[in-house]
Amino acid sequence: MLKKLGLTTEKRDQMIDVTPQVQSFITETGMREGAVIVYCPHTTAGITINENADPDVKRDMLRRFDEIYPWHHELDRHMEGNTAAHMKASTVGSSQIVIVSDGSLVLGTWQGIYFCEFDGPRNRTFYVKRL
């Protein structure tokens, strides 16, 4: 089973916790055991798993991505001007696989699943699929 989910980002760089939507998919489908893949079909956004307890982690990550991949660089040639967004998305990756046990995501105490926007604001989609 595959589910397409939508979201609207509000900033150029943003990390949105999508853990509740993924867990809802598991509950809706009656899945008890296995795994799910969470996939982002965009070249300037991605999916990661990281801490969801302290909001400073998200802020620090986005700041450090900007330090590593500055938005403007004199040698960038991509005509859309968003090379940094492509670099950030490639670094984060387009998908994550998460184990499901007893009907719940198997995540660490402080972990959440994040949709990472690097070229917003935009209307975006991501997919969740049972494996």
N, C-alpha and C positions, 0 to 999 in steps of 0.2 A: 504494500500500500504506500502511496506517495501523496503528500499533502503540500500544496503551495500556500505559503503565508506571505502577507504583505506588511510593510511598515513604512512609515514616513520619518526620515531623519530631519533634524532641525539645524544641524551645524555642518561645517565642512568636515571636521574630524569628530567622530562620536563613537562611543561603545555602548550598545544597547543590550541589556540582559534579556535574552530570549528563552531562558530556561523554563519559565512558566508555560510558554507556548509549546515547547518541545514535550514537556511533561503532560500537557493537555492532550497532545496527539497520542501519546502512549496510553493514557487513560481512555480516550475516545475509541481507540482501536482494540481495547481489551488485551493489549500485549502484556505478557507476564515475564517472559524471559527472552533474551536475545541481545540485539543491538540496534541502534538507529544511526543513520548518517544525517548530518545537518550540512547542507550544501548551499553555497552562495554562487549564483550564476553571473556575477558582475566582475569586471576586471579592475574596478577601483574600490572594492569592498571585500570583506572576508569574514571568516568565522574562526573564533578562538575560544579556548577555555582558560579562565584565569580567576583570580580572586574576586568575590562579589560581596565581601564584608566591608571593606574600607574603600570609599569612593576616591581616595587619593591615589590608589593603584591605577585606576583608569586615567586620571588626570596626568599622573607621572608617565604612564606608557605613551599617551598621545603626545606629551611634550617631548619625550625622548625620540619618538618617531620623527617629529618635526626637526629635531637636532640632527638626526642621521640623514633624513631625506628632506632638505629644505624645499619649500614650495617653489621658490625661484632659484634657478641655477643657470649661470650664463652659458653652460655647454649643452643644456637640454634642448632638443630639437623637435620634440613632439608638438605638433601644431595646436593641439587642444590646450597645451600648457599645464597638463596635470600629470606629468611624469612622476612626481612625488607620490601621488595617489596610487599609481600602478606599482611603484616600488614597495610601498607599505602593504598593499594587498598581497603582493607576491611573498612578502616576508611573513605575514600572518597565515596565509593559506586560504584555500577556498572551501575547506570542509573539515569536519571533525566527526569521528566515530565515537559513540558513547554506549557503554554496556547498559543493559536494562536487566534488573533482577527484582523479582517479586513485584513487578508493575511500576518500579521506580527507576529513575536515572541513577547510575552508580557514579557519583561525583564526590570529591573530597569535601570535608566540612565547609571550607571557604570557597569552593569552586562554583562558577556559573558559566553558562554558554553565552558568548557575546557575538552579536552582529557588529562588525567593525566598519563604520563608514569613513571613507577617506576622501570623498569628492562630493560632499553634499552641499546643501540639503537636496534630497531627492526622494522620490517614491521608489522603494526597493522591494524585492522579493527574495525569499529563500525557501528551500525545500527541506522536508523531513521525510525520510523513507525508512521503513522497517527493513532490517537485514536478516 
